[in-house]
Amino acid sequence: WSFEIFTIDKLPEYKSAVNEELKESFSGRDGFLYDLLRYHLGWTDQYGQTQDALVDIRFQSMLALCAADLMSGDIEPALPIAAAVQLICDFMDVHGEVQAGRVGSDVERPTIWWIWGPAQAINAGDGLHALARSAMMRLSTRSIEPSKILESVRLLDNTCLTLCEGQYIDLTFQDQVMIRSSDYVEMVSKKSGSLSGCSAKLGALVSGSSRDACAAIEEFGIKLGIAWQLKRDVDGLWGDLGNGITPDNLLNKKKTLPLIHALETGSTAVKREITGIYMKRVLEPSDISRVLELLDEVDAKSNALQVIDGILDEAGKSMLSCGVDSAKTDELIDWVIGNN
């Protein structure tokens, strides 16, 4: 796989290339564990029958290829990284499904734990993590120097630890009434920004970019990952139709940036009412509608969007510092924030 310098039109080709690399990672691996992993990736149904489907490649994975293409015009060296990052996303998903008790929906297949139980799901998640490290070792098939392979694996391992740190903080936030916006953004940086930053940096690294360029692209990836999650926060509250009636809102009471802003800046009455609603055991649709009314009183949505815009401006400046055309950066940002 080799392309001219990055354009957004190449993304379907990127996805096909990562799917092929993922299949190589599974080559020769048979048995029940791998049946579960293939099921999670969408390659088989729960009975082991082959499905004609491509893995839904995450933007975090694609950033490795975007960085490689932007810096060298060749994504081939970065394919093992993209596959590894995809598997890390899946590892976090499988464990997250157990933690959150997600069972799937009418438009999604049942989760691993719902079919085979939480113990097997935890084991499957661990298997995906191990497989991600194995996928990274395929960098040796791309004539990457051993020192760069070691550096790449070390960065991925450290990133996984950072992800777990972010997940720990996120879980502790569920038991806290008052959270500072700065602490929340720091948690998002660990839980979301770290992996997208790692992916972008490694894509640049194996493409022969300078240390300064790698650092700038890593910063871009971190900022993009933070902005992506904060945009999900907004969409999770207001939904595509703007009414806030989304599954996430009805099934959990996570404290996201708009809510934290209201608790930081709202009147005593606003704070008291929001806290009272979130103390309820189960939220009703009417509770969600009322929370949105309270958030509107303190302009929580517009505040969150302003924060996102500021972070994206910083991301764009990072890419400019290593010579990437601003139009291409904007194109990539629009794809991630607009379609993910």
GUPAKOL-521932 format. One record per residue (C-alpha): residue number from 0; residue in three letters; chain; x, y, z. Coordinates in steps of 0.25 Angstrom, whole numbers, plus 5000, padded with zeros to 4 digits. Each point is the difference from the previous one (the first is absolute). Example, Ala and Ser with C-alpha at 12.3 -4.5 7.8 and 13.67 -1.06 7.14 Angstrom:
<rs>
R pos code unit    u    v    w
R   0  ALA    A 5049 4982 5031
R   1  SER    A 5006 5014 4998
</rs>
This chain:
<rs>
R pos code unit    u    v    w
R   0  TRP    A 5000 5000 5000
R   1  SER    A 5006 5013 4996
R   2  PHE    A 4993 5013 4997
R   3  GLU    A 5002 5015 4996
R   4  ILE    A 4999 5010 5011
R   5  PHE    A 4988 4999 5009
R   6  THR    A 4986 5004 4996
R   7  ILE    A 4987 4996 5007
R   8  ASP    A 4996 4992 4988
R   9  LYS    A 5010 4989 5004
R  10  LEU    A 4994 4996 5013
R  11  PRO    A 4992 4989 4994
R  12  GLU    A 5013 4994 4994
R  13  TYR    A 5006 5002 5014
R  14  LYS    A 4989 4992 5006
R  15  SER    A 5002 4989 4990
R  16  ALA    A 5015 5000 5003
R  17  VAL    A 4998 4999 5015
R  18  ASN    A 4990 4989 4999
R  19  GLU    A 5010 4992 4992
R  20  GLU    A 5011 5002 5010
R  21  LEU    A 4990 4996 5011
R  22  LYS    A 4998 4987 4993
R  23  GLU    A 5015 4997 4999
R  24  SER    A 5000 5002 5015
R  25  PHE    A 4990 4989 5002
R  26  SER    A 5007 4991 4990
R  27  GLY    A 5002 4986 5006
R  28  ARG    A 4992 5003 5012
R  29  ASP    A 4989 4990 5003
R  30  GLY    A 4991 4996 5012
R  31  PHE    A 4989 5006 5008
R  32  LEU    A 5007 5012 5005
R  33  TYR    A 5003 5005 4986
R  34  ASP    A 4985 4996 4996
R  35  LEU    A 4996 5010 5011
R  36  LEU    A 5010 5011 4994
R  37  ARG    A 4995 4998 4986
R  38  TYR    A 4986 5001 5005
R  39  HIS    A 5003 5013 5006
R  40  LEU    A 5007 5005 4988
R  41  GLY    A 4988 4997 4991
R  42  TRP    A 5006 4989 4992
R  43  THR    A 4991 4989 5006
R  44  ASP    A 4987 4998 5006
R  45  GLN    A 4998 4994 5014
R  46  TYR    A 4999 4986 4994
R  47  GLY    A 5014 5002 4993
R  48  GLN    A 4994 5002 4986
R  49  THR    A 5008 5009 4991
R  50  GLN    A 4994 5014 4998
R  51  ASP    A 5003 5009 4988
R  52  ALA    A 5004 5012 5008
R  53  LEU    A 5012 5009 5001
R  54  VAL    A 5004 5004 5014
R  55  ASP    A 4995 5014 5004
R  56  ILE    A 5014 5007 5000
R  57  ARG    A 5001 5011 5011
R  58  PHE    A 5005 5014 4997
R  59  GLN    A 5011 4997 5010
R  60  SER    A 5005 4989 4992
R  61  MET    A 4999 5008 4987
R  62  LEU    A 5009 5011 5006
R  63  ALA    A 5012 4992 4999
R  64  LEU    A 4998 4998 4985
R  65  CYS    A 4996 5015 4998
R  66  ALA    A 5013 5004 5007
R  67  ALA    A 5008 4991 4992
R  68  ASP    A 4994 5005 4987
R  69  LEU    A 5001 5014 5003
R  70  MET    A 5015 4999 5004
R  71  SER    A 5004 4990 4989
R  72  GLY    A 4989 4997 4990
R  73  ASP    A 5001 4985 5004
R  74  ILE    A 4991 4993 5011
R  75  GLU    A 5007 4986 4998
R  76  PRO    A 5009 5001 5012
R  77  ALA    A 4989 5005 5009
R  78  LEU    A 4990 4989 4998
R  79  PRO    A 5005 4991 5012
R  80  ILE    A 4998 5012 5009
R  81  ALA    A 4986 5003 4994
R  82  ALA    A 4996 4985 5003
R  83  ALA    A 5006 5001 5014
R  84  VAL    A 4992 5013 5003
R  85  GLN    A 4987 4994 4995
R  86  LEU    A 5002 4988 5009
R  87  ILE    A 5003 5009 5012
R  88  CYS    A 4987 5007 4997
R  89  ASP    A 4993 4986 4999
R  90  PHE    A 5006 4996 5013
R  91  MET    A 4995 5012 5007
R  92  ASP    A 4987 4998 4994
R  93  VAL    A 4998 4986 5005
R  94  HIS    A 5004 5003 5014
R  95  GLY    A 4992 5013 5000
R  96  GLU    A 4988 4992 4996
R  97  VAL    A 5001 4991 5012
R  98  GLN    A 5002 5012 5009
R  99  ALA    A 4988 5008 4995
R 100  GLY    A 4991 4987 4998
R 101  ARG    A 4998 5003 4986
R 102  VAL    A 4992 4989 4993
R 103  GLY    A 4999 5006 4986
R 104  SER    A 4987 5005 4993
R 105  ASP    A 4991 4997 4989
R 106  VAL    A 5010 5006 4990
R 107  GLU    A 5012 4994 5007
R 108  ARG    A 5004 4986 5002
R 109  PRO    A 5000 4995 5014
R 110  THR    A 5013 5002 5008
R 111  ILE    A 5010 4989 5003
R 112  TRP    A 4997 5000 5015
R 113  TRP    A 4985 4999 4997
R 114  ILE    A 5001 4988 4992
R 115  TRP    A 5012 4993 5007
R 116  GLY    A 5001 5007 5013
R 117  PRO    A 5008 5010 5007
R 118  ALA    A 5012 4991 5003
R 119  GLN    A 5002 4996 4986
R 120  ALA    A 4998 5014 4995
R 121  ILE    A 5011 5005 5010
R 122  ASN    A 5009 4989 4994
R 123  ALA    A 4997 5004 4986
R 124  GLY    A 5003 5014 5003
R 125  ASP    A 5014 4995 5005
R 126  GLY    A 5002 4992 4988
R 127  LEU    A 4997 5013 4991
R 128  HIS    A 5010 5007 5008
R 129  ALA    A 5011 4989 4998
R 130  LEU    A 4996 4999 4985
R 131  ALA    A 5003 5015 4999
R 132  ARG    A 5014 4999 5005
R 133  SER    A 5002 4988 4990
R 134  ALA    A 4995 5009 4989
R 135  MET    A 5010 5010 5003
R 136  MET    A 5011 4990 4998
R 137  ARG    A 4996 4999 4986
R 138  LEU    A 5008 5013 4998
R 139  SER    A 5012 4991 4998
R 140  THR    A 4993 4996 4987
R 141  ARG    A 5001 5014 4995
R 142  SER    A 5015 5001 5002
R 143  ILE    A 4998 5010 5012
R 144  GLU    A 5013 5001 5008
R 145  PRO    A 5000 4992 5013
R 146  SER    A 5002 5012 5009
R 147  LYS    A 4987 5006 4994
R 148  ILE    A 4992 4988 5002
R 149  LEU    A 5004 5000 5014
R 150  GLU    A 4997 5014 5002
R 151  SER    A 4987 4998 4993
R 152  VAL    A 4996 4988 5009
R 153  ARG    A 5004 5008 5012
R 154  LEU    A 4992 5012 4997
R 155  LEU    A 4988 4991 4997
R 156  ASP    A 5001 4993 5014
R 157  ASN    A 5002 5013 5007
R 158  THR    A 4987 5005 4993
R 159  CYS    A 4992 4988 5004
R 160  LEU    A 5004 5004 5015
R 161  THR    A 4996 5014 4997
R 162  LEU    A 4987 4995 4995
R 163  CYS    A 4998 4992 5012
R 164  GLU    A 5003 5012 5009
R 165  GLY    A 4989 5008 4993
R 166  GLN    A 4990 4989 5001
R 167  TYR    A 5003 4999 5015
R 168  ILE    A 4998 5015 5002
R 169  ASP    A 4987 5000 4991
R 170  LEU    A 4995 4989 5009
R 171  THR    A 5003 5008 5013
R 172  PHE    A 4993 5012 4994
R 173  GLN    A 4987 4992 5000
R 174  ASP    A 5000 5001 5016
R 175  GLN    A 5004 5015 5000
R 176  VAL    A 4989 5011 5000
R 177  MET    A 5010 5011 4997
R 178  ILE    A 5011 4999 4989
R 179  ARG    A 5008 5011 4994
R 180  SER    A 5000 5002 4985
R 181  SER    A 5015 5000 5000
R 182  ASP    A 5000 4986 5007
R 183  TYR    A 4990 4995 4990
R 184  VAL    A 5008 5004 4988
R 185  GLU    A 5012 4994 5006
R 186  MET    A 4993 4987 5002
R 187  VAL    A 4995 5001 4985
R 188  SER    A 5015 5002 4996
R 189  LYS    A 5004 4987 5006
R 190  LYS    A 4988 4992 4996
R 191  SER    A 4998 5005 4986
R 192  GLY    A 5011 5009 4996
R 193  SER    A 5012 4991 5004
R 194  LEU    A 4996 4989 4990
R 195  SER    A 4998 5010 4988
R 196  GLY    A 5013 5007 5003
R 197  CYS    A 5007 4987 5001
R 198  SER    A 4995 4995 4987
R 199  ALA    A 5003 5013 4993
R 200  LYS    A 5014 5001 5005
R 201  LEU    A 5004 4985 4997
R 202  GLY    A 4995 5002 4986
R 203  ALA    A 5009 5012 4998
R 204  LEU    A 5011 4993 5007
R 205  VAL    A 5001 4988 4991
R 206  SER    A 4999 5009 4988
R 207  GLY    A 5013 5006 5004
R 208  SER    A 4995 5013 5005
R 209  SER    A 5009 5009 5009
R 210  ARG    A 4998 5000 5015
R 211  ASP    A 4994 5014 5000
R 212  ALA    A 4990 4996 4989
R 213  CYS    A 4996 4987 5008
R 214  ALA    A 4998 5008 5013
R 215  ALA    A 4992 5010 4992
R 216  ILE    A 4991 4989 4994
R 217  GLU    A 4998 4994 5013
R 218  GLU    A 4995 5013 5006
R 219  PHE    A 4991 5001 4988
R 220  GLY    A 4995 4986 5003
R 221  ILE    A 4998 5002 5015
R 222  LYS    A 4992 5013 4997
R 223  LEU    A 4991 4993 4990
R 224  GLY    A 4997 4989 5009
R 225  ILE    A 4996 5009 5011
R 226  ALA    A 4991 5009 4990
R 227  TRP    A 4994 4987 4995
R 228  GLN    A 4996 4995 5014
R 229  LEU    A 4995 5014 5004
R 230  LYS    A 4991 5000 4987
R 231  ARG    A 4995 4987 5004
R 232  ASP    A 4996 5006 5013
R 233  VAL    A 4992 5010 4993
R 234  ASP    A 4993 4990 4991
R 235  GLY    A 4998 4991 5011
R 236  LEU    A 4991 5010 5007
R 237  TRP    A 4993 5007 4989
R 238  GLY    A 5000 4989 4990
R 239  ASP    A 4999 5001 4985
R 240  LEU    A 4986 5006 5001
R 241  GLY    A 5004 5009 5012
R 242  ASN    A 4990 4994 5010
R 243  GLY    A 5010 4993 5009
R 244  ILE    A 4992 4987 4999
R 245  THR    A 5012 4991 4998
R 246  PRO    A 5003 4986 5005
R 247  ASP    A 5013 5005 5008
R 248  ASN    A 4992 5010 5007
R 249  LEU    A 4989 4990 5004
R 250  LEU    A 5009 4989 5004
R 251  ASN    A 5011 5008 5008
R 252  LYS    A 5002 5013 5007
R 253  LYS    A 5014 5003 4996
R 254  LYS    A 5005 5014 5003
R 255  THR    A 5005 5006 4987
R 256  LEU    A 5005 5014 4997
R 257  PRO    A 4987 5007 4998
R 258  LEU    A 4994 4995 5013
R 259  ILE    A 5013 5003 5007
R 260  HIS    A 5000 5014 4995
R 261  ALA    A 4985 5002 5005
R 262  LEU    A 5005 4995 5014
R 263  GLU    A 5012 5009 5000
R 264  THR    A 4993 5013 4995
R 265  GLY    A 4985 4998 5002
R 266  SER    A 4992 5006 5011
R 267  THR    A 4998 4993 5014
R 268  ALA    A 4986 4996 4995
R 269  VAL    A 5005 4995 4987
R 270  LYS    A 5011 4992 5007
R 271  ARG    A 4990 4994 5010
R 272  GLU    A 4990 4996 4990
R 273  ILE    A 5010 4993 4991
R 274  THR    A 5007 4993 5012
R 275  GLY    A 4986 4995 5004
R 276  ILE    A 4997 4994 4987
R 277  TYR    A 5013 4993 4999
R 278  MET    A 4998 4994 5014
R 279  LYS    A 4988 4993 4995
R 280  ARG    A 5002 4985 4998
R 281  VAL    A 4994 5000 4986
R 282  LEU    A 4998 5012 4991
R 283  GLU    A 4987 5002 4992
R 284  PRO    A 4999 5007 4986
R 285  SER    A 4994 5012 5008
R 286  ASP    A 5012 5001 5008
R 287  ILE    A 5009 5001 4988
R 288  SER    A 4991 5010 4994
R 289  ARG    A 5001 5008 5013
R 290  VAL    A 5015 4999 5001
R 291  LEU    A 5001 5006 4986
R 292  GLU    A 4992 5011 5004
R 293  LEU    A 5009 5003 5011
R 294  LEU    A 5012 4999 4991
R 295  ASP    A 4994 5010 4991
R 296  GLU    A 4999 5010 5011
R 297  VAL    A 5015 5000 5002
R 298  ASP    A 5003 4999 4985
R 299  ALA    A 5007 4986 5002
R 300  LYS    A 4999 4996 4986
R 301  SER    A 5006 5012 4994
R 302  ASN    A 5011 5000 5011
R 303  ALA    A 5004 4986 4996
R 304  LEU    A 5000 5003 4985
R 305  GLN    A 5009 5012 5003
R 306  VAL    A 5010 4991 5008
R 307  ILE    A 5000 4990 4988
R 308  ASP    A 5003 5011 4990
R 309  GLY    A 5012 5005 5009
R 310  ILE    A 5006 4986 5001
R 311  LEU    A 4998 4998 4985
R 312  ASP    A 5007 5013 4997
R 313  GLU    A 5012 4995 5009
R 314  ALA    A 5000 4987 4992
R 315  GLY    A 5001 5008 4987
R 316  LYS    A 5011 5008 5005
R 317  SER    A 5008 4987 5003
R 318  MET    A 4999 4995 4986
R 319  LEU    A 5004 5014 4994
R 320  SER    A 5013 4999 5008
R 321  CYS    A 5004 4988 4993
R 322  GLY    A 4996 5005 4986
R 323  VAL    A 4987 4993 4998
R 324  ASP    A 4991 5008 4991
R 325  SER    A 4988 5006 5008
R 326  ALA    A 4990 4996 4990
R 327  LYS    A 5004 4986 5001
R 328  THR    A 5000 5001 5016
R 329  ASP    A 4986 5006 4999
R 330  GLU    A 4995 4989 4991
R 331  LEU    A 5005 4990 5010
R 332  ILE    A 4994 5007 5012
R 333  ASP    A 4986 5001 4993
R 334  TRP    A 5000 4986 4997
R 335  VAL    A 5003 4995 5014
R 336  ILE    A 4991 5010 5007
R 337  GLY    A 4989 5000 4990
R 338  ASN    A 4999 4985 4997
R 339  ASN    A 5004 4993 5013
</rs>
